[in-house]
């Protein structure tokens, strides 16, 4: 087993980056009431981080497709054709994450 030096953040840069992001985006704003509550918060944040949060390295994209990938892929194609305009039959919806601390935005077709 290889141990990292004490107080040397560059020795394990990837871990330090993830822990810092977790702290800044989640734990600085929420107080876990128990270990079970902390686990639930972290599961929701990890899902948001891996599937819904835009990452700068991917441009405006998100890392993984969501469960409704076929429906959202079709809406994404509509969005790219329209460039910066919203299609007439779609509107923007928000899904709250961690009790409203973060939001995931998506296009939804309006029922005619």
SVG drawing of the C-alpha trace seen along z (x, -y; Angstrom):
<svg xmlns="http://www.w3.org/2000/svg" viewBox="-53 -32 58 34">
<polyline fill="none" stroke="black" stroke-width="0.4" points="0.0,0.0 1.3,-3.4 0.6,-6.3 0.4,-9.9 2.4,-12.5 0.6,-14.5 -0.6,-18.0 0.5,-17.5 -2.5,-18.1 -0.6,-17.6 0.2,-14.0 -3.3,-13.0 -4.7,-15.8 -7.7,-13.9 -9.0,-13.0 -8.4,-16.5 -10.3,-18.0 -13.3,-15.7 -13.4,-16.2 -13.1,-20.0 -15.9,-20.0 -18.1,-17.9 -17.5,-20.2 -18.1,-23.4 -21.2,-22.2 -22.9,-20.2 -21.4,-19.9 -20.9,-23.7 -24.6,-24.2 -26.2,-21.2 -25.9,-19.8 -26.2,-16.0 -28.3,-14.9 -27.0,-11.3 -24.8,-8.9 -27.8,-7.6 -28.8,-11.2 -25.2,-11.9 -25.2,-8.8 -28.5,-9.8 -27.2,-13.3 -24.0,-11.9 -25.8,-9.5 -28.0,-12.2 -25.0,-14.6 -23.0,-11.8 -25.9,-11.1 -26.2,-14.8 -22.4,-15.2 -22.1,-12.3 -25.3,-12.6 -26.8,-16.1 -24.1,-18.6 -22.3,-20.3 -18.6,-19.8 -16.2,-22.4 -14.1,-19.7 -17.2,-18.6 -18.2,-22.0 -21.9,-22.5 -22.4,-18.8 -23.1,-16.5 -21.1,-13.3 -23.7,-10.6 -27.1,-10.2 -30.1,-10.0 -32.7,-7.2 -35.0,-8.9 -32.1,-9.2 -34.2,-8.5 -36.8,-11.3 -34.1,-13.7 -31.9,-12.9 -34.7,-13.9 -35.3,-17.2 -31.5,-17.8 -31.6,-17.5 -34.4,-20.0 -32.4,-22.4 -29.2,-22.1 -31.2,-22.9 -32.8,-26.0 -29.4,-27.2 -30.2,-29.7 -34.0,-29.9 -36.4,-27.6 -38.6,-25.4 -42.2,-26.7 -43.5,-23.4 -41.0,-23.1 -40.5,-24.8 -37.7,-24.7 -38.3,-22.7 -36.2,-22.5 -35.7,-19.5 -34.5,-20.4 -31.5,-18.5 -30.7,-18.3 -33.8,-20.1 -33.3,-22.9 -29.6,-23.6 -29.0,-22.7 -31.2,-22.4 -31.1,-20.3 -32.7,-22.0 -34.2,-20.2 -36.6,-20.8 -40.0,-19.3 -42.5,-19.1 -45.8,-21.0 -48.8,-18.8 -50.9,-20.0"/>
</svg>
